[in-house]
Amino acid sequence: MATGTSAVVVQPMGDWDPWLGLPIFSLLFGIGFALLLDSSARRVPRPRLVLLRRLGTLLAIGLVHMLLWPGEILTDYAVVGMVILLPSTWLPRWAMAGLAAALIPAALIFGGGGPLLIAGLFLLGSALVRYGVIERLDRSTRGPLLLGLLFTAGLACALWAPASMRAVGATTYLSSLSSLADLLLVGVYVCGLLVLLRTPLRPALRFLFAPLGQMALTNYLTATLLVLAADHILGLPIGQSLTTAYWTAGAILTTQWLFCTLWLRHYRQGPIEWLWRWATWTHRPPLSRPRTS
């Protein structure tokens, strides 16, 4: 959690402080992009123009959001989407997968993340859709379970290796190993969630996560307003106290979940998602749900 100018000074997990948000949302963005391309191809003669408008609108939203939150990520997503993801739709799926396999390790070795990692994860998500992996994983329990075990083993190695490297004074790639551990933990998390969704817990998980997921962009933007209000209006020491940061994050998530749940009872989408869809398709979609007698 950050206040816009400072971050929490104490890392909750010591030297390894995983940042799961960027890898997860980058992968999901690539998946969603590929699904939207398939949907657009069935509806309009120029589907890539639809995707270009979607990315352009996202860039505009990000630039406005940057006035409040300089470290925001939407502008990076939009630019990488225009430069890498949109042109990749003309490539065969094997080339897209090959680019992802090249960009992700390069990002870990040379930068530890940033636009290069975003590009690689975008391409990986799109490739998984084009190879049908996403559809198969959604119907399977064994696949996510085996992948999760594989990621867990890799994560254990990635967390064990730095101690051995420090013992012999080899510290060159410690940052890369930390970033690799982040990605492997994302794999464990996603596979674990997929397995749980194949159990009787599925309705409870949908109840908890679906409202937040359906209004993810609205929540991302309103979280900025709520954090800034907590910092500047309430004077909460978010940037100095880990406990305060956690309580603030919990309060924001709870508030957003309640708002999303009530909003979606009456409306089809979140307000920002609705505007984004309007700009993408250039005609106003219905917002209110039909009334039931």
Number of C-alpha atoms within 10 A of each C-alpha: 15 18 21 16 9 11 16 18 12 13 12 12 8 7 9 15 14 17 13 15 10 18 21 16 16 21 21 17 20 25 22 16 24 24 15 16 20 14 12 18 14 11 10 12 10 12 16 18 16 20 21 16 17 21 24 19 19 22 21 14 18 21 17 11 19 15 10 14 19 12 13 18 17 20 21 17 22 22 17 19 27 18 11 17 22 20 11 18 17 11 11 11 18 12 14 24 20 14 17 24 15 12 19 22 18 17 21 21 18 12 15 20 21 13 15 21 22 27 27 30 26 29 35 25 24 29 27 19 21 20 13 11 13 15 12 13 16 14 13 13 18 11 16 23 19 12 16 24 15 14 21 18 13 17 23 13 13 20 15 12 14 17 14 12 14 12 9 8 9 12 13 11 15 18 17 20 22 22 23 24 23 22 22 22 22 22 23 23 16 16 22 17 16 21 20 16 18 13 10 9 11 15 11 11 13 13 12 13 11 16 22 23 14 17 22 18 19 19 21 14 17 14 17 19 15 18 22 20 14 17 18 12 10 10 10 18 17 25 19 16 14 18 13 16 21 13 12 20 17 12 13 19 15 13 13 22 21 13 14 23 17 12 17 17 12 13 16 17 23 21 15 16 16 19 15 19 18 16 18 20 16 11 9 12 14 12 15 13 12 10 6 4 3
